[in-house]
């Protein structure tokens, strides 16, 4: 069984996220999605985020057919530990991480960069409000 790891906030789901999950499923059999805890999202994105709680985000992700398991992490260390535990064959991250350190990538067999689909982003959705 080929395991694929993805992680992120996934605060306001949009088509770009679904395309990412669909792509991940085309690469492996068991898709694991790690999501940032509410406190971590606030640290990363600011005090007005997340829009949706970690429980609601997990609930929605669990309902998506391409995803097999959803886990929540609080810290970079916990994220690294989860990736080490699952030992994914493939780790998929956004192409905006091409020149950055990717937490836990040393435990993945392969690192794949996913190109953004169109202009879809949670930030642009929130800016339209």
VENJOCOR-V781455 format. One record per run of one state. SS is the DSSP state (alpha for helix, beta for strand, coil for the rest). FROM is the first residue (numbers start at 1). TO is the last residue. Records with the same first field share a line. If there is no record, write none. Layout:
# VENJOCOR-V781455
SS: FROM-TO, FROM-TO
This chain:
# VENJOCOR-V781455
coil: 1-2, 9-14, 28-29, 37-37, 46-53, 63-68, 74-75, 87-89, 98-104, 108-109, 115-121, 128-129
beta: 3-8, 30-36, 69-73, 90-94, 110-114
alpha: 15-27, 38-45, 54-62, 76-86, 95-97, 105-107, 122-127
